[in-house]
Amino acid sequence: MPKYVIEREIEGAGKLSSYDLKGISQKSCNVLDELGSKVQWVHSYVTDNKIYCVYIAPDVLSVQKHADMGGFPANSISEVRSIIDPTTSE
């Protein structure tokens, strides 16, 4: 199944408390439960003003539906074409 990176512009994301992040995570998981097993949240990176999320889903529409149902911004949804790391150079 395809993997996607979602860019969510959230002003002050890096200053969110652990309580706030827990609430966001719980909301996301609740929406995922409603959607069934077709969409999987892998993990997210929180930066100063954005959250970058990695999802596995059958298509971009499923990822957008998760964002819509959760009330999360999805400013950009990009399909991952390849994954590289330092071992790629070997």
Secondary structure, 3 states (H helix, E strand, C coil): CCEEEEEEECCCHHHCCHHHHHHHHHHHHHHHHHHCCCCEEEEEEECCCEEEEEEECCCHHHHHHHHHHHCCCCCEEEECCCCCCHHHHC
